[in-house]
């Protein structure tokens, strides 16, 4: 839960949505489109535009969905894969990080 001021402008912004109490597991689905802000799904909650160093922007559609929980019944946690940078040049290395918090 965030207790600070929500950032809605600028390079770094905050996005928040509610989760019903009966949802035990979920996923954030991220769709990408390099041509326009259009996705073949009715489930996109919001979309963002990311400018690239060269060329056209990339559009990301984001939605949250309920999923079966990962792990044992008595085990909670969050899995995160981070490091994707759509502004990276093709000759730059990918830097990714996988975290599993229990």
C-alpha positions as CSV (number, residue, x, y, z in Angstrom):
1,X,0.0,0.0,0.0
2,X,1.3,3.4,-0.9
3,X,1.0,6.2,1.6
4,X,2.8,8.9,-0.3
5,X,1.7,11.3,-3.0
6,X,0.8,9.6,-6.3
7,X,2.9,10.7,-9.2
8,X,0.8,11.2,-12.3
9,X,3.1,13.3,-14.4
10,X,6.8,13.2,-15.3
11,X,9.2,10.4,-16.3
12,X,8.3,8.2,-13.4
13,X,4.6,7.7,-12.6
14,X,2.6,5.7,-10.1
15,X,-0.2,3.4,-11.3
16,X,-2.6,1.7,-8.8
17,X,-5.6,-0.5,-8.9
18,X,-7.7,-2.4,-6.4
19,X,-7.6,-6.2,-5.8
20,X,-10.7,-8.0,-4.4
21,X,-10.2,-9.7,-1.0
22,X,-10.9,-13.1,-2.4
23,X,-8.1,-13.0,-5.0
24,X,-5.2,-15.2,-3.7
25,X,-2.9,-15.0,-6.8
26,X,-2.6,-12.9,-9.8
27,X,-0.4,-11.7,-12.7
28,X,0.3,-8.4,-14.5
29,X,0.0,-9.0,-18.2
30,X,2.0,-6.6,-20.3
31,X,1.3,-6.2,-24.0
32,X,3.6,-4.4,-26.4
33,X,2.9,-2.7,-29.7
34,X,5.5,-0.9,-31.8
35,X,3.1,0.7,-34.2
36,X,0.2,2.2,-32.3
37,X,-1.7,2.3,-29.0
38,X,-3.9,-0.6,-30.0
39,X,-4.1,-4.1,-28.5
40,X,-6.1,-7.2,-29.5
41,X,-7.7,-7.5,-26.1
42,X,-10.6,-6.0,-24.2
43,X,-8.8,-6.4,-20.9
44,X,-6.2,-3.7,-21.0
45,X,-6.7,-1.5,-17.9
46,X,-4.3,1.3,-19.1
47,X,-1.7,1.9,-21.7
48,X,1.6,3.9,-21.6
49,X,3.8,5.2,-24.3
50,X,7.6,4.8,-24.0
51,X,9.8,7.0,-26.2
52,X,12.9,5.3,-27.7
53,X,16.3,6.8,-28.3
54,X,15.8,6.4,-32.1
55,X,12.6,5.6,-34.0
56,X,9.0,5.3,-33.1
57,X,7.7,4.9,-29.5
58,X,6.6,1.6,-28.1
59,X,3.1,1.3,-26.5
60,X,2.5,-1.0,-23.5
61,X,-0.9,-2.2,-22.5
62,X,-1.2,-3.4,-18.9
63,X,-3.8,-5.4,-17.1
64,X,-4.1,-7.4,-13.9
65,X,-5.8,-10.8,-13.8
66,X,-6.6,-13.3,-11.1
67,X,-4.5,-16.5,-11.4
68,X,-3.9,-19.7,-9.4
69,X,-1.4,-19.1,-6.6
70,X,2.1,-20.2,-7.1
71,X,3.6,-22.4,-4.4
72,X,2.2,-24.3,-1.4
73,X,-1.1,-23.4,0.1
74,X,0.5,-21.9,3.3
75,X,3.2,-20.1,1.3
76,X,2.8,-16.5,0.1
77,X,5.1,-14.4,-1.9
78,X,5.7,-12.3,-5.0
79,X,7.7,-13.1,-8.1
80,X,9.2,-10.3,-10.1
81,X,11.1,-10.3,-13.4
82,X,12.6,-6.9,-14.1
83,X,15.1,-5.3,-16.5
84,X,13.3,-5.1,-19.8
85,X,14.2,-1.8,-21.5
86,X,12.4,-1.1,-24.8
87,X,14.7,2.0,-25.3
88,X,17.8,-0.2,-25.3
89,X,19.8,-0.4,-28.6
90,X,20.1,-3.8,-30.2
91,X,23.8,-3.9,-29.6
92,X,23.4,-3.3,-25.8
93,X,23.3,-6.3,-23.4
94,X,20.1,-7.2,-21.6
95,X,20.2,-6.9,-17.8
96,X,17.5,-8.8,-16.0
97,X,16.8,-9.7,-12.4
98,X,14.5,-12.4,-11.1
99,X,13.3,-12.0,-7.5
100,X,11.1,-14.4,-5.4
101,X,10.0,-12.9,-2.1
102,X,8.3,-15.3,0.4
